[in-house]
Amino acid sequence: MSFSLSLKVRDYECDMQGIVNNAIYQHYPEHARHEYLLSHGLSFAEMAREGIVIMVVRAELDYRKSLQAGDEFQVTVKVAHPTPVRLVFEQSILHELDAPPILEARIICTAVNAAGHPYFPEQLADLIDG
């Protein structure tokens, strides 16, 4: 199952070159993942309050093009290749859903229990595509 979120570049996200600063690009997929969770009835903030701590353990970002102030774009989210203790999010940033990617990301997340050990919370089971 794929999810898409529409966003727009804000002026303050751009650097002196007039393009989105490379560090800002991580915010877009993160926000899309949180919205993806909400679309499945899961609040990232509420899970954290309940002691379900989900964290990024690896982020791979391939920059293809640059965004500029005012650009409208889509961020896609797809859960792929889960393991017993990890979720892998494959994400893209695109001007339009059928356009070449501006950025491709592979974000690997895990949840840790109170002892700091990785585990897979049952609340996340519905995110896995059959």
Summary of the structure (lengths in Angstrom):
residues: 130
radius of gyration: 15.4
end to end distance: 9.1
largest distance: 45.2
contacts: 345
relative contact order: 0.23
helix: 25%
strand: 42%
